């Protein structure tokens, strides 16, 4: 299938160790870390392009209006100096590991809304169930995002302990500021070695 062909092309790239990484974490070389952020931004850009292709295909086939589309990541990775493990959640890495995108498009919905509420991946299934107007045959841990959300914090557990964080988004804003430092114009191709001529 087309999806399998894409995975086959990407597999060698995923298996290769990224410059600047240690076995599971990152070194202290800021230039190589900035390259890691650059690779991440380019991957996000390609993911956005691929999602556009999928949505266009749904529209061409007359299925877009009735479709439920969910896009979510399971977790992020920390790209920062001397982090022991890029997937371990700590108070310092919570903005990179825990703050993941979630996009949900329901059937017959027009326009879009940004919700700045504390939602979790456990809320996706109850939301889909409500959109389909079905009752889940089990008790869900999450809640539908179509209703009120009164969560004021989230707790993630990891090998180095639990981290609780609130709803103000301070952690992800700090990550955005770090990305803006490396890419001040927002263009991921502008990365140059320090001291390189324009």
C-alpha positions as CSV (number, residue, x, y, z in Angstrom):
1,X,0.0,0.0,0.0
2,X,1.0,3.6,-0.3
3,X,1.3,4.1,3.5
4,X,3.6,1.0,3.7
5,X,5.8,2.4,0.9
6,X,6.2,5.7,2.8
7,X,7.1,3.8,6.0
8,X,9.7,1.7,4.1
9,X,11.3,4.9,2.8
10,X,11.5,6.5,6.2
11,X,12.7,3.4,8.2
12,X,16.4,3.9,7.5
13,X,16.2,7.5,8.5
14,X,14.5,6.7,11.8
15,X,17.0,4.0,12.7
16,X,20.0,6.4,12.2
17,X,21.3,8.1,15.3
18,X,20.9,11.9,15.2
19,X,24.0,14.1,15.5
20,X,24.2,15.5,19.0
21,X,22.4,12.6,20.7
22,X,23.9,10.2,23.2
23,X,22.5,6.7,23.5
24,X,19.2,8.0,24.8
25,X,19.7,11.7,25.5
26,X,21.6,14.7,24.2
27,X,25.1,16.2,24.5
28,X,26.0,19.7,25.5
29,X,26.7,20.9,22.0
30,X,24.1,23.7,21.4
31,X,24.7,23.8,17.7
32,X,23.8,20.1,17.3
33,X,20.8,20.6,19.6
34,X,19.6,23.4,17.4
35,X,20.0,21.0,14.4
36,X,17.8,18.6,16.4
37,X,15.2,21.3,16.8
38,X,15.5,22.0,13.1
39,X,14.9,18.4,12.2
40,X,11.9,18.4,14.5
41,X,10.5,21.5,12.8
42,X,11.0,20.0,9.3
43,X,9.3,16.8,10.4
44,X,6.3,18.8,11.8
45,X,6.2,20.6,8.5
46,X,6.1,17.4,6.5
47,X,3.4,16.0,8.9
48,X,1.3,19.1,8.2
49,X,1.8,18.6,4.5
50,X,0.8,14.9,4.8
51,X,-2.3,15.8,6.8
52,X,-3.3,18.3,4.2
53,X,-3.0,15.5,1.6
54,X,-5.3,13.3,3.6
55,X,-7.9,16.0,4.2
56,X,-7.8,16.9,0.5
57,X,-8.4,13.2,-0.4
58,X,-11.4,13.0,2.0
59,X,-12.8,16.1,0.4
60,X,-12.3,14.9,-3.2
61,X,-14.1,11.7,-2.3
62,X,-17.0,13.5,-0.7
63,X,-16.2,12.1,2.8
64,X,-14.8,15.2,4.6
65,X,-18.0,16.6,6.0
66,X,-19.0,13.3,7.6
67,X,-15.5,12.3,8.8
68,X,-14.1,12.4,12.3
69,X,-10.4,13.2,12.0
70,X,-8.2,13.0,15.1
71,X,-4.5,14.0,15.1
72,X,-2.5,13.5,18.2
73,X,1.0,12.6,19.3
74,X,1.6,10.2,22.2
75,X,4.4,12.2,23.6
76,X,7.2,14.6,22.6
77,X,10.9,14.5,23.2
78,X,13.2,16.8,25.1
79,X,15.9,18.4,22.9
80,X,18.1,20.2,25.5
81,X,21.6,20.1,26.8
82,X,22.7,17.1,28.8
83,X,19.3,15.6,29.2
84,X,19.8,11.9,30.2
85,X,16.8,10.5,28.2
86,X,14.9,12.5,25.6
87,X,11.6,10.8,26.6
88,X,11.8,11.0,30.4
89,X,9.5,13.5,31.9
90,X,11.0,15.8,34.6
91,X,10.1,19.3,35.7
92,X,12.6,20.6,33.2
93,X,11.3,18.6,30.2
94,X,7.6,18.6,30.8
95,X,7.0,21.3,28.2
96,X,8.7,19.2,25.5
97,X,7.5,15.7,26.5
98,X,4.0,16.4,27.7
99,X,2.7,19.2,25.6
100,X,1.5,17.5,22.4
101,X,-0.9,18.6,19.7
102,X,-4.5,17.5,19.6
103,X,-6.7,18.3,16.6
104,X,-10.2,16.9,16.4
105,X,-12.6,17.5,13.4
106,X,-16.1,16.2,13.9
107,X,-18.8,15.5,11.3
108,X,-20.7,18.5,10.0
109,X,-18.7,20.9,12.0
110,X,-17.8,24.2,10.4
111,X,-15.0,26.5,11.4
112,X,-12.6,25.8,14.2
113,X,-12.0,26.7,17.8
114,X,-8.9,26.7,19.9
115,X,-9.5,25.3,23.4
116,X,-6.9,26.2,25.9
117,X,-8.1,23.7,28.4
118,X,-6.2,20.9,30.1
119,X,-7.1,17.9,28.0
120,X,-5.4,14.5,27.9
121,X,-5.2,11.6,25.4
122,X,-7.6,9.7,27.6
123,X,-10.3,12.2,26.4
124,X,-10.1,11.2,22.8
125,X,-12.2,8.0,22.9
126,X,-15.1,9.6,25.0
127,X,-15.1,12.5,22.5
128,X,-15.4,10.2,19.5
129,X,-18.2,8.2,21.3
130,X,-20.2,11.4,21.9
131,X,-19.7,12.5,18.3
132,X,-21.0,9.1,17.2
133,X,-23.8,9.3,19.8
134,X,-22.9,5.9,21.3
135,X,-22.3,4.8,24.8
136,X,-19.0,3.2,25.6
137,X,-19.4,-0.4,27.1
138,X,-16.8,0.4,29.7
139,X,-16.1,3.3,32.1
140,X,-13.7,5.7,30.4
141,X,-11.0,7.4,32.4
142,X,-11.3,10.5,30.2
143,X,-14.2,12.9,29.4
144,X,-15.7,14.1,26.2
145,X,-14.2,17.4,25.0
146,X,-17.6,18.5,23.8
147,X,-18.6,19.1,27.5
148,X,-17.1,21.1,30.3
149,X,-13.6,20.3,31.4
150,X,-12.7,21.2,34.9
151,X,-9.2,19.7,35.1
152,X,-6.8,22.2,36.6
153,X,-3.6,20.1,36.3
154,X,-2.2,16.9,34.9
155,X,0.2,14.4,36.3
156,X,2.6,12.3,34.2
157,X,4.5,9.4,35.7
158,X,8.0,8.5,34.5
159,X,11.0,6.5,35.5
160,X,12.3,9.5,37.4
161,X,9.0,10.1,39.3
162,X,5.8,12.0,38.7
163,X,5.5,15.6,37.4
164,X,2.3,17.6,38.0
165,X,1.8,20.7,35.9
166,X,-1.0,23.3,35.6
167,X,-3.1,24.8,32.8
168,X,-1.2,28.1,32.3
169,X,1.0,26.6,29.6
170,X,4.2,28.1,31.0
171,X,6.2,25.0,30.1
172,X,5.2,24.9,26.4
173,X,5.7,28.7,26.1
174,X,9.3,28.2,27.4
175,X,9.8,25.6,24.6
176,X,8.4,28.1,22.0
177,X,10.8,30.8,23.3
178,X,13.7,28.4,22.9
179,X,12.7,27.6,19.3
180,X,12.3,31.3,18.6
181,X,15.9,31.8,19.9
182,X,17.2,29.3,17.4
183,X,14.9,30.3,14.5
184,X,14.0,34.0,15.0
185,X,12.2,34.4,11.7
186,X,10.4,31.1,12.1
187,X,12.0,29.6,9.0
188,X,13.7,26.3,9.9
189,X,16.2,26.6,7.0
190,X,17.9,29.6,8.4
191,X,20.1,27.7,10.9
192,X,23.8,28.5,10.4
193,X,26.8,27.7,12.5
194,X,27.7,30.4,15.0
195,X,29.9,33.0,13.4
196,X,29.1,31.9,9.8
197,X,28.8,34.7,7.3
198,X,25.3,35.7,6.2
